[in-house]
Amino acid sequence: MVQRPCPPRAIRNRYRQDGSHGMTQVDVVICGGGPVGLSLAYLLGRAGVRTVLCEKRAGTTTLPKGQFVHASTAELYRQWGVWQQLDNAGWPIGASNGQGFYLRVALGTVAEVRQSAGDDAYYARKWADLSPVFPRKIPASDYEAALRRQAEAWPNVSLRFGTEVVDVAQHGDAVQVRVRHGDDEQDIRARYVVACDGARSFVRSRVAGGEDHGPTFGNQILTEFRASLDDTLGQDGFFHSFVLDPRYAGWFGSRHPRTGLWRYSFRHDEEALPDADDVRRRIRGALGMPDIDIEIVETYRFDYTTGLLRRWRENRVLFAGDAAHWHSPWGGYGANIGVQDANNLAWKLALVLRGAAPEALLDTYEAERKPRAQLAVKAATYNSLNFQAIVQATLLGEPDAARTGALSPQGVAFLRDALVRHGANSVLHTGFQLGTTYGGDESDRRDESDGRVAVLRDGAIAPPASLEHYVESTVPGTRAPHVWLRRDDGTLLSTVDLWHGRFTLLVQRGAPAWRAAAARALDTLDIDVDVVDLGPDGPYTPDAEKFDRLYALHDGDALLVRPDGFVARRLTARTAPGPALAETLRRLLGLAPAAKAGAAGAAMSAQPRAISRPVAAPIV
């Protein structure tokens, strides 16, 4: 794939000292150094924004969490040079293939939901028409470390681990952040602060205006242990293996590919952590292997709450990731939608800081991302509570379940039928992973006039939203779909690889006129627009059938793609490209119209087309 970083025209010093106050001055302070904060730091660094990230932990995570990387997140990691560092990381499909359900492990599976019908190569082929990457199970410790390496490469980014944010106060056109490193405290003055400090966000507790809460999933214990299970759990190859026996109810996670540790999680209603001998006895009972040797390595406690922040922007403080939306981990939504929050916010924040867009552009962040967070919070909550309901209903009237580990034929049939529907939300949510649409419902379309959604609809209707199914489309507001491109030397890359923090115009004819339009936009608006010629004279040859069907760039038309990879507008060459592109960018960003832009704006043609292709089933 192409590796083309987009360096800012003028990268400023990492930070500067205000002579009158002796205070560090930066553009943005990021509170929190998990995957969301690190992603935002990388993106702001690429845009030339002076950024300080503060994280109270000494380094990136070592905890066994956040292992499901969705395809949409993997595409971003591929663009940022992160995915290439993870080639040998994580679990192969053969060791992480969906969910298995047991009364006790030694008795064999009762039901299963498989993610794939084959190995990694098979799974990659199945996804290759939709994305250049496929969903993978990768420990958060691996991808956080890779994100950190990418972010700290920018000279205008300072990553301060071991530094805790202890106060946040807004003062007019700036935010003052007090941080503590060891026994030393320091004040940092920033134009904006972004809270990426997790579900128990300190910044949210100080600044936010209100929250909506859901159920709590408390007292969850997770133990890492060593045992010889390659011929049982390992042979079955599930990523999560659920034990239904009420005495040992919980789940096993597949063996870590680097540490060799297995995981077992269960509910524990006491405040103190359980004794190692008690955990060992419980694991043996869940396995149905009373004599197996088990070495307890580490035991953790997790308490999951559910909530959604009402306002994602409080003047100059914004919220992203778990600081804005928090929920149970079921479905792997959290880190993924948080990274995509960062991808949505970064380019807007960079343009506002540079003076190329009004501050109101930042309001489009909540309008676009909050509906996705609402869906994720609902889906994760449904997954957790629905699973509990499935288990309880399955075990009802089954006295042999605990005595002999047997379910009646009716119990098995009920469980398997219920898990068919359950699997779409918890394992096979292709539609959620790739089907984000901004401005896709009536309420969002009504908000276009006041700039709340940074999309210019053209009369075409976006595909219907579904957790399970994904419909490829180039309707404005949708993810610009993946199409394979071939270079002259025969190597392949994806359209997804073309998004590098700037607006991009895809064209097949009339590239010189569109390049002149892009130069005009840079001169008049200080907006960078890359023009990518996918025609006979360009450097890439697209998969003709798919590209023509989805992108349909006939007669010199162009498709404007936002810096985050979402379609902004379809433009036509029937009018002057220069005024059309400039006026489109003005409308998109909420800038005042140019003095003489009336004719161009009126002439700018939007060609309503519902260019889409349904996918009949999730990728399996």
Secondary structure, 3 states (H helix, E strand, C coil): CCCCCCCCCCCCCCCEEECCCCEEEEEEEEECCCHHHHHHHHHHHHCCCCEEEEECCCCCCCCCCCCEECHHHHHHHHHCCCHHHHCCCCECHHHCCCEEEECCHHHCEEEEECCCCCCHHHHHHHHCCCCCCCCEECCHHHHHHHHHHHHCCCCCEEEEECCEEEEEEEECCEEEEEEEECCEEEEEEEEEEEECCCCCCHHHHHHCCCEEECCCEEEEEEEEEECCCCCCHHHHCCCEEEECCCCCCEEEECCCCCCCCEEEEEECCCCCCCCHHHHHHHHHHHHCCCCCCCEEEEEEEEEECCEEECCCEECCEEECHHHCEECCCCCCCHHHHHHHHHHHHHHHHHHHHHCCCCHHHHHHHHHHHHHHHHHHHHHHHHHHHHHHHHHHHHHCCCCHHHHCCCCCHHHHHHHHHHHHHHHHHHCCCHHHHHCCECCCCHHHHHHHHHCCCCCCCCCCCCCCCCCCCCEEECCCCEECCCCEEEECCCCEEEHHHHCCCCEEEEECCCHHHHHHHHHHHHHHHCCCEEEEECCCCCCEEECHHHHHHHCCCCCCCEEEECCCCEEEEEECCCCCHHHHHHHHHHHHHCCCCCCCCHHHHHHCCCCCCCCEEECCCCCC
